Amino acid sequence: MWYVGLDVHARRSSFCVLDGRGRKLFSRTVRGSYSKVVKEMESVKRPFSICFEATTGYGWLHERLSKLARRVVVAHPGQLRLIFRSKRKSDRIDAERLAKLLFLDEVPPAYVPDGRVRAWRSMIELRSKLVARRVAVKNRIRALLRSQAIEAPCPLWSKAGRRWLAQLSWPSDFEALARDLLLEELRSVSEAIARAERALKAEAARRPAVGLLMSIPGVGIRTAEAVVAYMDDPYRFRRNSAVGAYFGLVPCLDSSAGKDRFGHITRQGPATVRRLLTEAAWQAVRRSATMRAFFDQVTHGDPSRKKIAIVACAHKLVRSMHAMLRDNRSWQEALQQVALCAA
């Protein structure tokens, strides 16, 4: 069995090969795309295991290399940075380190979902970016109106408001042109969001897990689909507490000499899901007596602790979601109240 460490990049990749005793045999650099990397791996003596760091296109590479290698391990980039704290760094050195970790069976693995789930995640992220772009365009339009001290006579984004904005006269042609360009961009982005949401809605309809999570008070389709897509297989988490860490909702911990110091949340994992969970937590606090009681329990009546409490609610929410997906059951307010009392 040979062990291959691959440091992969879009235009140039390096790999290092170790023998069955962990001795370096050779290393090479491949110039070109991922396809050339796969072709180069066809010349490696079989059987072999291969390891590479998760990066853009890691799913495609994992699928192609799985046809060649006996074992393919995708390394978690965040955990690798904790292992490799060296000032001496290059592509070939990184490839050799990956090969050695693979030989020692010490690679921190990253989860690789199937192609459909990866595409689903990409569409969720694309919609999120499109929404952010629409917000930016709306802010530009508001700024344009403020620059001329103009106030809208009705809600600006209603049909009447857009009609008023399109017919508004401006001091110069530049402001009128800016208005027209921004309105065109707003229409274009809104149409793109609608297309993305239609595709996401169709995918959600094929996944019963999304409807299961929507039984939680305050959780809509966007939050439910994002959690299902990124959690994918609930059984891959050994403990329910690991879900909060995966989504970056647990605090940083500095433990020394018997003293534990907690800081801000780690913010690891998908930021889009974390944002949606926080928004859903606000709604859940308003709609669920259990979540409201938990929120009040964390705040202790102190208004300055509201942000801390809502993050704690988001953490509790995602752990409840994991339990629901694992046990295939909908939200039950009575059971949540029992769990809260036990805590």
N, C-alpha and C positions, 0 to 999 in steps of 0.2 A: 504494500500500500504506500503510495506517495501522497505527500501533503502539499497543497498549492495555496499560497497566499497571493491574493490579487488586489492590487491598488488600482481601482478603475476610475477613469476620467473620460470626458466626452471625446477628446481628441488623442490622448496618449495614456496608455495604461502600462503598468509594470506587474510582473508576477515572479514569484520565487518558488522553487520546488525543493522539498526536503524528502529524503528517503525514509524508509521504515524505522530508522534509528534516530531520526531527527537531524541528520547531517545535510548540510546544504549541497545540492547537486548543481544547480545553475539558476540564474535569473535572467530575465529578458525584458525588453521594452517593446510594446506594440504600438505603432502609430496608426491611428484610425479610429473608427467608430466601434461600438459594442459588437457589431457583427464580425469585425476582424479579430476581436478578442476571443469570441466563441470559436472561430475558425482556427486560431492558434491553439486553443485548448484541445482541439481534436488530435493534435500531434503529441500530446502528453501521454506517457505510458499509463495504461490502465491496469488495475483499478487505482483511482486516486480520489481524494477528498479535496474540496476547495472551499475557501472562505474569502468573502469580500465584504466591504463596508456598505451599509445601506445608503443609497444615494438616488438621484433621479434615474428612473429606469431600472431600479433594482429588481422589480417584479419580472420584467421581460427577460433580464439576464438570468434570474433564478430559474425560470421555466426552461430556457435553452440549455443552461449548464446541467440541469437535473437529468437531461437525456444523455449526458456524457459521463458525469461523475457519480460515484457511488453515494456520496454525501455532499450536500451543498449547505453551507452555513452562512447566513447573512448576519454580520456583526452589528450590534447596536452602537452607532457613532458616539452618543453621549457617554456611554460607559467605557468605550475604548479610550476616550480622552482622559478618563480618570486613571486608566492603566498606563498609558503612554505619556509620561511627563518628562520628555527628553528634549534638550535643545538641539540635538542632532536629528534632523528630519529630512527625508527625501522620499520620492515615490518607491524606490527600490528598498529602502530601509523599512518603510511601512509595510511593503509586501512581505518582506522577510519576517517581520514581527507577527503579521497575521498568520503566516505559515507555522511559526513556532507556537502560537496560541492554539492553532488547530491541532497540532501534534500533541500538545499537552491536554487537549480537550478543555480549554479554559476560555473559549470564545464566549463573550456575553451576547447571546442570540437576540435577534429582532424577529418579530412575528411577520410572516409573509402571507397575506390573504390571497385569495384567488383573483384572477383577472377581472371578473365582474365587479367584485367588491372594490378593487383598486380604482376602476373606472367610476364607480358610484361615489367614492370618496373625492375623486378629482372634480366631479360635477358639483358636489356640495361646496368644495373650496372655490370653484369658479363662480358659483352663484353668490357666495359671500363677497368675493372681490367685486363683482358687478354691482351688488347693493352698496358697497362702500364707494364705488365710483359714482353711483347715482346720488348718494348723499353729498359727495364733493361738488357735483354739478349744481345741485340745488343751493348749496351754500354760496357758490359763485354768483348765481342769479340773485340771491338775497343781498349779497355784497354790492352787486351792480345797482340794485334799487336803493340801497342805503347811500351809495355815493352821490345820488341825485335827490336824496331826502324824499323818496317816493314811498308811500304806504299803500298797500293793496287794499281795495275796498271789500274784498271777500277772501275766503281761504285760498291761498296762492296756488295750491296744487289740485284744486277742484277743476272741473271742466270750465266753469265760469271764470275762475282765476287765471287759467291758462289762456282763455280767449281774451281776457282783458290785457294780459301781458303781451300777447302777440300783436294787439292793436295799439299798444301804448306808443306815444310819440316821444322822441328823445332829443336832447339839445344838439347832438351831432350824429353823423352817419356811423361813427365808430361805436357808440353805445348801441345803436340799432343793430349793427352787424354782430356785435358781441351777444346781444339778446337772441338774435336768430340762430347763431352758431350753438349757443348753449341749449336752446330749446330743441334744436335738431339732435344734439347729443343726448339730451334727456329722453327724447322719444326713442332713439336707437337703443339706449341702455335699458329702458323700460321694456321694450320688445324682447331684448335678449334675456332679461330676467324672467319674463313670462314664458319664453320657450324653455329655459332651464327648469323652471318650476313645474311645467307640464311633464317634462321627462322624469323629474324627481317624484312627482305624484304617481306616475305610472309604476315606477319601481317600488315605491312604498306600498302600493296596492297589492303587489306580488309578495310582500313580506309581512306575515301576520305579526311579527315582533314589533313592528312600528305601531300598529293599532293597539297592541298590548300596552306599550308605554304611554300612549295617548290617553289611557284611562286615568292617568295621574292628573289631578286638578292643576291647571296652569301649564301643562306640557302640550305644545302644539306639534304639528307634523314636522316642522323644520328641526326642532330639538330632538324629537323621537328618531327621525331618520339618521341624524348625525351620530347619535349615541349608538344605534344599532350598527351603522356602517363601520364605526371605529372600534367598537367592542367586538363585533363580528361573532366570534365563538365565545360565549360566556364561560365555558368550561376551561379555557386556557388560563384563567386566573385561579390560582390555587386557593387564595383566600379572598373574601369579600373586601377586605381592607386594601388589597393590592389595586383595586379599581381606582380609588381616589389618587393613589400615587401615579398611576398610568396617565390620568388626565391632569396631573399637576396641581391638584387641589389640597395637597397635604403641606403642612409648614416645613420649612427647612429646620433641621435639628443639629445643634452643636452640643454634644454630650461629652463632658470631661470631668474627672474627679468626682463622679457621682452627682453632677449638676447638669440638668437639661435646660438648654436655651433654645427656645423656638423663635423663628423669624417669620418672614413673609412666605407665602406659598411658593413652591418650587417652579411653577409655571412650565413644567415639562409637558410633553405630549401636544396634541392638537389644540391650538389656540382657539380655532373656530368653535369647537365643541365646548370648550371652557366658557367662552362668551355666551353661547346659547344656553348652557346650563345655569349661568348666573341670571340671565334674563328670565328663564323659566322659574328659578327659585323665587324671584320677586312675585311672580304670579301665583306660585304655589302658596306663599305666605298669606296672600290675600284670600285664596279660595279654599285652603285646607286648614282645618282646626289643628291638626297634628303639627303641620309645618309652622303654623303661627305660634303654637306653644313652644316648639323647639327654638324658633327665632327669639321669642321673649326670654327663654331660658338662657340663651347665649348673651343677649344684650344686658341682662340684669337691670333693665330700666335706664341704662346709660345710652343716650342718643349717639354718642361718639363711637359706640361699638356696632353700629348698624352695618358697616361694610364687612367687619369681621363676621358678624352673624349671618349675613347673606352668603358669604363664601362657605361658611359652615353648613348652611342649608343646601347649597349646591352640592357639597360633598355628600351630605346625607341623601340627597336626591339621587345621585348617580349610583350610590351603593344600593339604594332601594331598587333602582332600575336593573342593576346586575342580578339581584336576588329574584326579581320578577322574571327576567329572561331565563335565568338558570332553572327556576321551578315552573316556568310556563304558567304564571298566574297573573291576573290583573291586580290593580291597586285596590287594597282593602283598608279603609280608614281605621277600622277597629283594630286590625292587626298592627298597624303603624302606631296606634296609641299605646298598645301593650308593649311594643318594642321601646317606645320613648320612655315609658314608666320604668322599664327594666334597666334602661341606661342610666 
